[in-house]
Amino acid sequence: MISLHPTIVSSQAEVFYTSPNPENVEWIVTAIMVRIANKITTTVTAGDNNVVLPTNDLSTGQYQVKGFTSLGSTASVKFIKQ
C-alpha cells in the first residue's frame, strides 16, 4: 500500500508505504511529461514506513512518485508542487 500527504506541497511530501519485507526502495519522482525530476533510495522495514521526499528543488507543476524494489514496483501517487 502506498499513499502520499499532502497532495499539494511546497518543501516536502511524505510517502506512507507498507512493505511486505525489509528492502531498499528507489523512489522516482517524474513530471507528468515523464521526465525524471528526482530520485532517492531508502531502506524500509517490513510493515508501515514513512518516507520524506524533498520537493524544494522541483519546479511548480504536477508530479508523480513511484517506488521500485527488487520485487517490482509500487503504484504511483500524484502530487502538485506550488
C-alpha positions in Angstrom: 0.0 0.0 0.0 1.2 3.5 -0.8 -0.2 7.0 -0.2 1.2 10.5 -0.1 0.4 13.5 2.0 -0.1 16.4 1.4 -1.0 16.3 -2.3 -0.2 20.0 -2.7 3.4 20.5 -1.5 5.9 23.3 -1.2 9.0 21.9 0.5 8.4 18.2 1.1 5.9 15.3 0.8 5.6 12.3 2.9 5.0 8.8 1.4 3.3 6.2 3.5 4.4 2.8 2.3 3.6 -0.7 3.7 6.3 -3.2 2.8 6.0 -7.0 3.0 9.8 -7.3 3.6 12.8 -5.2 4.6 14.1 -3.9 1.3 15.7 -1.0 -0.5 13.3 1.2 -2.4 14.3 3.7 -5.1 11.7 6.4 -5.2 11.5 8.1 -8.6 9.7 11.5 -9.0 8.6 12.3 -12.5 6.9 15.2 -14.0 3.6 14.4 -15.7 5.5 14.6 -19.0 7.5 11.5 -17.8 10.7 13.5 -17.2 12.6 12.2 -14.1 12.8 15.1 -11.7 14.3 13.4 -8.6 15.5 10.0 -7.3 16.2 8.9 -3.8 16.9 5.5 -2.3 15.7 4.4 1.1 15.8 1.3 3.2 12.4 0.3 4.6 11.4 -2.3 7.1 8.6 -4.8 6.9 5.4 -3.1 7.8 4.5 0.6 7.7 7.1 3.1 6.7 7.1 6.9 6.3 9.5 8.3 3.6 10.1 12.1 3.3 10.5 13.3 -0.2 12.2 16.7 -0.5 10.4 18.9 -3.1 12.3 22.2 -2.7 14.2 21.8 -5.9 11.1 20.9 -8.1 9.6 23.5 -10.3 5.9 24.3 -10.0 3.8 21.6 -11.6 2.2 18.2 -11.4 4.3 15.2 -10.5 4.0 11.5 -9.6 6.2 9.3 -7.4 6.7 5.5 -7.7 8.9 3.1 -5.7 11.0 0.4 -7.3 12.2 -2.7 -5.4 13.9 -5.9 -6.3 10.4 -7.5 -6.3 8.7 -4.9 -8.6 7.2 -1.5 -8.2 4.6 0.3 -6.2 1.6 2.0 -7.5 2.2 5.7 -8.4 0.8 8.6 -6.5 0.4 12.1 -7.8 1.0 15.5 -6.2 1.2 19.2 -7.1 4.2 21.4 -6.4 3.3 25.0 -5.7 
